Amino acid sequence: AYSGWPTPQYWITGILASALLFACVLAHELSHSLEAMRRGRKVTSITLFFLGGVSQIEEESRSAGEEFWVSVVGPLASLALSGIFLLLFLNFRDGNSSITALTQYLAIVNLAIGIFNLTPAFPLDGGRVLKAVVWKFSGNEGRAATISSRVGSVIGFGMIALGIFTLFSASRYTGIWLIVIGWFIQSAAASVRNQQDSTIRLSGRVVRDAMREDMPTIEPGTSIHALVERHIATDFERAYVVVLGDTLQGLITVTDVKRVPLEARPFTWVSQVMTPASKVVTLTPDAPLEDGLGILARRGFRQLVIMEDDKPIGLMTRAGVVRVMEVSDILHRESRSSDTKA
């Protein structure tokens, strides 16, 4: 314990500790991102939150080795930082100074971050490492994801149970934290299982299966007022493919329209508000449907424009994917029922 400091020293040390901890968590996530980028994958963002952080990496790992190294570098970075701060603590230790307190705190916290993230509970780094190991020895990524997510659920429920026990028998604060972290792990593991189930149900399906061919279209020279009054108000569509003849010009959504003030809509054209064709994400109709679903999920899109021979031929929406999954479920149940009767 560090005592006898002037009040400002406590405040300054606390602020520095928070800022340095933030930097250490960022370094952990940057390690993941840099390793992914080194392997040719695109990183769109890094999000930090109170339980840690997450790197938004667009593509999934292409091999077990890639999954292993992209996952393990984060905890290794935290453990390395812990070692650095431990050396600084041992070198500058003088009993009751701020630098002693800071280096000791950061050595302990980074050690905890590294060890905790190596817990084999998906989606923690350790869970991804477990997935990589199972994937390597089984040769089946889907099976590896299922096993690691189930282990994550067991650990998550175990932490919740331990948290409830601790809540009523020891430390209320520790119990609450265990429950929160356990709930986070279990929810994330369940999400991974659901995603894996979706991948299985969409296996063999292509974008064309979920594509809407009667896509709503609009010309770029249409005013926003006309778009609303003559189309959105009667069609109840959320997105329109902007075309000029057979050429894709862009995409305009209800969200785009809402940004235009009412008084400006008669004098504002679709071409001024739309997302231009150069920035519209497109797919071919023969692309795997799970690839399209992955883009919708990762980027938060509601629809993708489907192109064939450089012409827009349809829209892929989340509703279309859900429809395919529902039909697949029905066919799967009927097949199982027929097999049982036979």
Secondary structure as GFF3:
##gff-version 3
##sequence-region A 1 342
A	DSSP	alpha_helix	7	38	.	.	.	ID=ss1
A	DSSP	beta_strand	43	49	.	.	.	ID=ss2
A	DSSP	beta_strand	52	57	.	.	.	ID=ss3
A	DSSP	alpha_helix	64	92	.	.	.	ID=ss4
A	DSSP	alpha_helix	98	117	.	.	.	ID=ss5
A	DSSP	alpha_helix	125	138	.	.	.	ID=ss6
A	DSSP	alpha_helix	141	169	.	.	.	ID=ss7
A	DSSP	alpha_helix	172	201	.	.	.	ID=ss8
A	DSSP	alpha_helix	207	210	.	.	.	ID=ss9
A	DSSP	beta_strand	211	212	.	.	.	ID=ss10
A	DSSP	beta_strand	217	218	.	.	.	ID=ss11
A	DSSP	alpha_helix	224	227	.	.	.	ID=ss12
A	DSSP	pi_helix	228	232	.	.	.	ID=ss13
A	DSSP	alpha_helix	233	235	.	.	.	ID=ss14
A	DSSP	beta_strand	239	244	.	.	.	ID=ss15
A	DSSP	beta_strand	247	253	.	.	.	ID=ss16
A	DSSP	alpha_helix	254	258	.	.	.	ID=ss17
A	DSSP	three_ten_helix	262	267	.	.	.	ID=ss18
A	DSSP	alpha_helix	270	273	.	.	.	ID=ss19
A	DSSP	beta_strand	275	276	.	.	.	ID=ss20
A	DSSP	three_ten_helix	277	279	.	.	.	ID=ss21
A	DSSP	beta_strand	282	283	.	.	.	ID=ss22
A	DSSP	alpha_helix	289	299	.	.	.	ID=ss23
A	DSSP	beta_strand	303	308	.	.	.	ID=ss24
A	DSSP	beta_strand	311	317	.	.	.	ID=ss25
A	DSSP	alpha_helix	318	341	.	.	.	ID=ss26
###
